[in-house]
């Protein structure tokens, strides 16, 4: 993993956290239940993206092919995640 990839992952996690905070604030201030539900669904989508990034970080840094200790490590690459993130 190069430094640029790691910087991208950290920035991506920070961006997602900022987006979640904004949607949560809007949901709290919204009087319309339909809009509140949309904001909450957006929060859930952002949390799913954070989970996907955590899976990549785990696969890159914590999983050993020789000694897995029962962990399920996916062979997802950083480029796959970057491509997915740009369009979703």
Secondary structure, DSSP 4 states (H G I P E B T S, - for coil): --HHHHHHHHHHHHHHHHHHHHHHHHHHH---HHHHHHHHHHHHHHHHHHHHHHHHHHHHHT--SS--TT-------HHHHHHHHHH-
